[in-house]
Amino acid sequence: MRFDTPKPIRDSLQKYLDKFPQKRKLRQGMVLSVWEEVVGERIASQVNDVHFESGKLVIKVSNQVWRHEIHANRFSIAKKLNIKVKAEVVKEIIVRS
C-alpha cells in the first residue's frame, strides 16, 4: 500500500482558483481586502474609495497632496498588491480627487 505525500492546502487552493470561473473578480476582491495592509494605515485613511473599473484600480482621495503622493507611487503600490495576492491583477492605478 502506498500513500502520497500530503500536499500543502495552498497548492490545492491555487489549483481551484486557476479553474474558478469568476477568478478575475475574486482576485480583484483579494486586492481590495489587502489594500490597507499593503499601503499602510496612513495612506488608507486618506482614501475615500477604492474599486475596479474596467480592470483598472481606481482610488479616490479628497486631498490633492495625497493624490499626488499616491499617483507618484502607483507603480510600486501595484507591484506590492500583485505580489501580495500572487497574481497580476493590478495593471494600472488611476488616482482621482
LOZANU-651169 format. One line per field, with one value per residue (C-alpha): residue in three letters; x negated, y negated, z. Coordinates in steps of 0.2 Angstrom, whole numbers, m for minus. Layout:
# LOZANU-651169
nuti <- ALA, ...
x <- X, ...
y <- Y, ...
z <- Z, ...
This chain:
# LOZANU-651169
nuti <- MET, ARG, PHE, ASP, THR, PRO, LYS, PRO, ILE, ARG, ASP, SER, LEU, GLN, LYS, TYR, LEU, ASP, LYS, PHE, PRO, GLN, LYS, ARG, LYS, LEU, ARG, GLN, GLY, MET, VAL, LEU, SER, VAL, TRP, GLU, GLU, VAL, VAL, GLY, GLU, ARG, ILE, ALA, SER, GLN, VAL, ASN, ASP, VAL, HIS, PHE, GLU, SER, GLY, LYS, LEU, VAL, ILE, LYS, VAL, SER, ASN, GLN, VAL, TRP, ARG, HIS, GLU, ILE, HIS, ALA, ASN, ARG, PHE, SER, ILE, ALA, LYS, LYS, LEU, ASN, ILE, LYS, VAL, LYS, ALA, GLU, VAL, VAL, LYS, GLU, ILE, ILE, VAL, ARG, SER
x <- 0, m7, m2, m6, m15, m2, m2, 0, 18, 12, 7, 25, 32, 21, 27, 45, 43, 35, 50, 63, 75, 75, 57, 54, 67, 61, 43, 49, 59, 42, 33, 47, 46, 27, 27, 24, 11, 1, 2, 2, 15, 8, 12, 28, 35, 34, 43, 62, 65, 55, 63, 60, 67, 64, 50, 41, 39, 47, 43, 52, 44, 50, 33, 23, 6, 11, 17, 0, m9, 1, 0, m19, m20, m6, m18, m26, m9, m3, m18, m16, 3, m1, m14, m3, 11, m1, 7, 5, 22, 17, 11, 15, 19, 30, 30, 44, 49
y <- 0, m17, m34, m50, m64, m77, m92, m110, m117, m132, m121, m114, m132, m138, m125, m129, m147, m144, m135, m146, m154, m171, m171, m189, m196, m185, m191, m209, m206, m199, m215, m226, m216, m218, m237, m244, m231, m235, m254, m256, m265, m282, m281, m271, m284, m297, m287, m289, m274, m260, m250, m242, m250, m241, m231, m247, m250, m267, m277, m292, m305, m322, m329, m335, m332, m314, m312, m317, m306, m290, m294, m296, m279, m270, m258, m252, m250, m240, m229, m226, m222, m210, m201, m200, m191, m181, m187, m201, m209, m227, m233, m251, m263, m278, m292, m304, m318
z <- 0, m5, 2, m7, 2, 8, m2, 6, 6, m3, m18, m19, m17, m31, m42, m38, m41, m58, m63, m54, m67, m58, m54, m60, m49, m35, m36, m38, m21, m14, m19, m11, 5, 7, 1, 19, 24, 8, 8, 27, 38, 34, 16, 18, 29, 16, 3, 1, m11, m19, m33, m50, m66, m82, m74, m68, m49, m46, m30, m24, m12, m7, m3, m18, m9, m6, m24, m30, m17, m22, m41, m39, m30, m41, m49, m33, m25, m40, m38, m20, m22, m35, m25, m10, m20, m30, m47, m60, m55, m54, m71, m69, m55, m58, m44, m44, m32
